[in-house]
């Protein structure tokens, strides 16, 4: 940390700093309350509304000031320094990229096991679901590409945080479960080119989903009112 880094508005610095670094099956850490639960209602009231499934780049989302304060904390160099200390590495050369995940459909192909892109250096996930009462749909830290071969489960509930170092065996995924599974993904990546590519890709995906919803409404309306 440096004296120039502004203090956090929402993040619990002590809890993040104290989180145990686990080595099995790869380097990861879990923080039960990275954001104090007392902020839950005001932050979630200001969170983006994502009616569809999939991921959305931060620039394409609208949100209020309390959720914005969480984003500002995550992009604060003070938080990057905490992550650097956790994994004993320098992240200063790597730009951040943030996407927000919306609902899940319960389709089996969602949540498939993957180790993350080779362009990602460290991935941080923060839950923004009001609650997650389901047994399925929790992100699993996997020992292999088998979604049943897991070492840890992360519920995407408000304020919970999972961070891991990306490597060729950083497998993770979740079992299918339909529900409002809101979570944020912050990654430090290897280039600004990759940031632009991710935001462009997710923007196109969001546009396609919106158009699909519009088509369904237009198809439904004549049947409803004729």
Secondary structure, DSSP 4 states (H G I P E B T S, - for coil): --TTSPPPSSB-HHHHHHPPPB-SSSSEEEETTSB-GGGHHHHHHTSPP--SBSEEEGGG----HHHHHHHHHHTSHHHHHHHHHHHT---TTSEEEEEEE-BEE--TTTT--B---TTEEEEEEEE-BS----SSS-EEEESSS-TT-EEEEE--BTT-EEEEE--TT--EE----EE---EEEEEEES-HHHHHHHHHHHHHHHHHHHHHHHHHHHHHHHHHH-
